[in-house]
Amino acid sequence: MMLRTLLRPAVILFLLLTLLTGLIYPLLITALAQVIFPYQANGSLISQKGQVVGSALIGQQFDDPKYFWGRLSAAGGQPYNAAASSGSNLGPTNPALIAQVSARIAALKSADPNNSLPVPVDLVTASGSGLDPEVSIAAARYQAARVARIRGLALDRVEALIDQYTTGRTLGFLGEPRVNVLELNLALDALK
């Protein structure tokens, strides 16, 4: 008798909380997000000619020297895989990190041997998520001469595109100004 008295309220409470937190709350939040922030709630997808080409929130790998390159991805064996999002967990004295940074610096110098600017740190290291879609203004400007030369564009035109696709600090004081690599590369392709 006593077990039934204790068990019944526990089961009812379990079912009510499961319904509330497992069904009602997620559906309500999803509906609100779809109404208030539909672009963000649907993945901030970027389309071109009716075809989805990427997301403004997840980086993509660009290796061709005619494109701006983003941050390295530490997301498992497949770069920029959102399902494997993680940092590299390599400390600053780890030989593997030193080798990765050295290899990336060599690739940047090889792609643009006349560039005498210091290599920005975000071009040679991965972020905590391994998915960053943006680079610093310094990283974009570091690559501008290479991209302009390979595409046969005036450097000031490429730098104007960097300025156009620069996003300021969030709320005016959070983070640093940054450039979305995918959006910038799509703008370059549209210049043809």
Buried (B, 14 or more C-beta within 10 A) or exposed (E): EEEEEEEEEEEEEEEEEEEEEEEEEEEEEEEEEEEEEEEEBEBBEBEEEEEEBBBBBBBBEBEEBBBBBBBBBBBEEEBBBBEBBBEBEBEEEEEEBEEBBEEBEEBBEEBBEEBEEEBBEBBBBBBEBBBBBBBBBBBBBBBBBBBBBBBEBEEEEBBEBBEEBBBEEEEEEEEEEBBBBBBBBBBBEEEE
